[in-house]
Amino acid sequence: MTAVMGCGGSERGSSQGLQVDAVEEGRARVVELGSGKARTVDLSTLPAGAREGDVVVDGRLDPELRARLTREVAEIRGRLAVPLPPGLDLGGSEDPPLTIPREK
Protein backbone atom coordinates (compact mmCIF):
# COMPACT_ATOMS: atom_id res chain seq x y z
CA MET A 1 0.00 0.00 0.00
CA THR A 2 0.97 3.57 -0.24
CA ALA A 3 0.92 6.69 1.94
CA VAL A 4 -0.24 10.07 0.90
CA MET A 5 1.51 13.21 1.99
CA GLY A 6 1.06 16.84 1.21
CA CYS A 7 4.20 18.40 2.56
CA GLY A 8 7.02 20.24 0.95
CA GLY A 9 7.40 22.26 -2.21
CA SER A 10 4.40 22.91 -4.40
CA GLU A 11 2.29 20.33 -2.59
CA ARG A 12 2.06 22.24 0.67
CA GLY A 13 -1.62 22.70 1.46
CA SER A 14 -2.68 20.30 -1.26
CA SER A 15 -5.76 18.20 -0.56
CA GLN A 16 -4.30 15.46 -2.73
CA GLY A 17 -1.52 13.49 -1.20
CA LEU A 18 1.05 10.82 -1.65
CA GLN A 19 0.76 7.14 -0.99
CA VAL A 20 3.87 5.43 0.39
CA ASP A 21 4.67 2.63 -2.01
CA ALA A 22 8.00 1.32 -0.69
CA VAL A 23 10.26 2.16 2.24
CA GLU A 24 13.99 1.43 2.07
CA GLU A 25 17.02 2.59 4.08
CA GLY A 26 16.23 6.25 4.68
CA ARG A 27 14.24 6.71 1.46
CA ALA A 28 10.67 6.04 0.39
CA ARG A 29 9.00 5.78 -3.00
CA VAL A 30 5.71 7.68 -2.96
CA VAL A 31 2.91 7.98 -5.50
CA GLU A 32 0.90 11.16 -5.99
CA LEU A 33 -2.76 10.23 -5.63
CA GLY A 34 -4.05 12.75 -8.14
CA SER A 35 -1.63 12.02 -10.98
CA GLY A 36 -0.18 8.60 -10.20
CA LYS A 37 3.37 9.94 -10.62
CA ALA A 38 5.97 8.16 -8.49
CA ARG A 39 9.05 9.72 -6.95
CA THR A 40 11.57 9.10 -4.19
CA VAL A 41 11.72 11.18 -0.99
CA ASP A 42 13.72 11.11 2.24
CA LEU A 43 11.97 9.29 5.09
CA SER A 44 12.45 12.41 7.21
CA THR A 45 9.86 14.21 5.03
CA LEU A 46 7.19 11.67 6.04
CA PRO A 47 5.46 11.65 9.43
CA ALA A 48 7.12 9.52 12.10
CA GLY A 49 6.08 5.88 11.83
CA ALA A 50 4.91 6.11 8.20
CA ARG A 51 5.02 2.74 6.47
CA GLU A 52 4.07 1.20 3.15
CA GLY A 53 0.42 1.74 2.37
CA ASP A 54 -0.01 4.81 4.54
CA VAL A 55 -1.63 7.93 3.19
CA VAL A 56 -0.33 11.33 4.25
CA VAL A 57 -2.25 14.52 3.63
CA ASP A 58 -0.89 17.92 4.67
CA GLY A 59 1.98 16.26 6.51
CA ARG A 60 -0.22 13.95 8.62
CA LEU A 61 -1.22 10.31 8.32
CA ASP A 62 -4.80 9.85 7.15
CA PRO A 63 -6.06 6.44 8.37
CA GLU A 64 -9.55 6.97 6.90
CA LEU A 65 -8.19 7.58 3.40
CA ARG A 66 -5.86 4.58 3.77
CA ALA A 67 -8.84 2.39 4.73
CA ARG A 68 -10.88 3.68 1.79
CA LEU A 69 -8.07 3.00 -0.69
CA THR A 70 -7.60 -0.49 0.78
CA ARG A 71 -11.32 -1.23 0.32
CA GLU A 72 -11.30 0.08 -3.25
CA VAL A 73 -8.30 -2.08 -4.18
CA ALA A 74 -9.95 -5.15 -2.61
CA GLU A 75 -13.18 -4.48 -4.54
CA ILE A 76 -11.30 -4.12 -7.84
CA ARG A 77 -9.31 -7.32 -7.21
CA GLY A 78 -12.56 -9.12 -6.39
CA ARG A 79 -14.14 -8.00 -9.68
CA LEU A 80 -11.06 -9.10 -11.62
CA ALA A 81 -10.86 -12.52 -9.97
CA VAL A 82 -11.74 -15.46 -12.19
CA PRO A 83 -14.07 -18.00 -10.55
CA LEU A 84 -13.00 -21.64 -10.62
CA PRO A 85 -15.14 -24.08 -12.57
CA PRO A 86 -16.92 -26.68 -10.43
CA GLY A 87 -14.69 -29.63 -9.59
CA LEU A 88 -11.38 -27.87 -10.29
CA ASP A 89 -9.09 -27.95 -7.24
CA LEU A 90 -6.00 -25.78 -7.38
CA GLY A 91 -4.94 -26.75 -3.87
CA GLY A 92 -3.23 -29.88 -5.09
CA SER A 93 -3.40 -33.33 -3.59
CA GLU A 94 -1.70 -35.25 -0.82
CA ASP A 95 -0.22 -37.73 -3.32
CA PRO A 96 3.55 -37.57 -3.86
CA PRO A 97 4.62 -35.22 -6.66
CA LEU A 98 5.21 -36.62 -10.13
CA THR A 99 8.35 -34.53 -10.62
CA ILE A 100 11.62 -34.61 -8.74
CA PRO A 101 12.18 -31.55 -6.59
CA ARG A 102 15.41 -29.90 -7.77
CA GLU A 103 15.70 -27.25 -5.08
CA LYS A 104 16.85 -28.38 -1.67
TIZAKE-609326 format. One line per 8 residues: their letters; for each residue x, y, z of C-alpha. Coordinates in nm, 4 decimals, decimal comma. Layout:
// residues N
a	X/Y/Z; ...
***
This chain:
// residues 104
mtavmgcg	0,0000/0,0000/0,0000; 0,0967/0,3573/-0,0239; 0,0925/0,6685/0,1945; -0,0238/1,0074/0,0901; 0,1511/1,3213/0,1993; 0,1055/1,6837/0,1205; 0,4203/1,8396/0,2563; 0,7021/2,0241/0,0949
gsergssq	0,7403/2,2261/-0,2205; 0,4398/2,2910/-0,4404; 0,2289/2,0327/-0,2593; 0,2056/2,2237/0,0667; -0,1623/2,2702/0,1462; -0,2678/2,0304/-0,1261; -0,5762/1,8198/-0,0559; -0,4298/1,5459/-0,2726
glqvdave	-0,1518/1,3491/-0,1198; 0,1049/1,0820/-0,1649; 0,0760/0,7136/-0,0989; 0,3866/0,5430/0,0386; 0,4672/0,2630/-0,2014; 0,7996/0,1324/-0,0693; 1,0257/0,2155/0,2239; 1,3987/0,1435/0,2065
egrarvve	1,7015/0,2591/0,4078; 1,6234/0,6252/0,4678; 1,4235/0,6706/0,1460; 1,0672/0,6042/0,0389; 0,8995/0,5777/-0,2998; 0,5706/0,7679/-0,2956; 0,2913/0,7976/-0,5501; 0,0901/1,1160/-0,5995
lgsgkart	-0,2758/1,0228/-0,5628; -0,4052/1,2745/-0,8138; -0,1635/1,2025/-1,0981; -0,0181/0,8597/-1,0195; 0,3369/0,9935/-1,0625; 0,5971/0,8165/-0,8494; 0,9046/0,9724/-0,6946; 1,1568/0,9105/-0,4191
vdlstlpa	1,1723/1,1179/-0,0995; 1,3717/1,1106/0,2241; 1,1966/0,9288/0,5093; 1,2447/1,2408/0,7210; 0,9855/1,4207/0,5035; 0,7195/1,1669/0,6039; 0,5460/1,1646/0,9431; 0,7120/0,9516/1,2097
garegdvv	0,6075/0,5881/1,1827; 0,4909/0,6111/0,8198; 0,5024/0,2737/0,6469; 0,4068/0,1200/0,3148; 0,0415/0,1742/0,2365; -0,0007/0,4814/0,4540; -0,1631/0,7925/0,3186; -0,0327/1,1329/0,4251
vdgrldpe	-0,2253/1,4523/0,3631; -0,0885/1,7915/0,4668; 0,1984/1,6256/0,6514; -0,0215/1,3950/0,8622; -0,1216/1,0309/0,8324; -0,4803/0,9852/0,7151; -0,6059/0,6445/0,8373; -0,9548/0,6970/0,6896
lrarltre	-0,8192/0,7575/0,3398; -0,5864/0,4579/0,3766; -0,8844/0,2387/0,4727; -1,0884/0,3679/0,1789; -0,8070/0,2998/-0,0691; -0,7602/-0,0487/0,0785; -1,1322/-0,1232/0,0320; -1,1304/0,0083/-0,3247
vaeirgrl	-0,8302/-0,2081/-0,4182; -0,9951/-0,5154/-0,2608; -1,3178/-0,4483/-0,4544; -1,1304/-0,4123/-0,7844; -0,9313/-0,7316/-0,7211; -1,2555/-0,9116/-0,6388; -1,4135/-0,8005/-0,9677; -1,1060/-0,9105/-1,1620
avplppgl	-1,0860/-1,2519/-0,9967; -1,1741/-1,5460/-1,2191; -1,4067/-1,8000/-1,0552; -1,2999/-2,1636/-1,0616; -1,5144/-2,4079/-1,2566; -1,6921/-2,6679/-1,0430; -1,4686/-2,9633/-0,9587; -1,1379/-2,7866/-1,0288
dlggsedp	-0,9094/-2,7949/-0,7245; -0,5998/-2,5775/-0,7378; -0,4939/-2,6748/-0,3868; -0,3229/-2,9881/-0,5088; -0,3395/-3,3328/-0,3592; -0,1701/-3,5249/-0,0818; -0,0217/-3,7733/-0,3315; 0,3551/-3,7574/-0,3856
pltiprek	0,4625/-3,5216/-0,6655; 0,5211/-3,6619/-1,0128; 0,8346/-3,4530/-1,0624; 1,1621/-3,4613/-0,8741; 1,2184/-3,1549/-0,6590; 1,5406/-2,9899/-0,7775; 1,5701/-2,7253/-0,5084; 1,6846/-2,8379/-0,1667
***
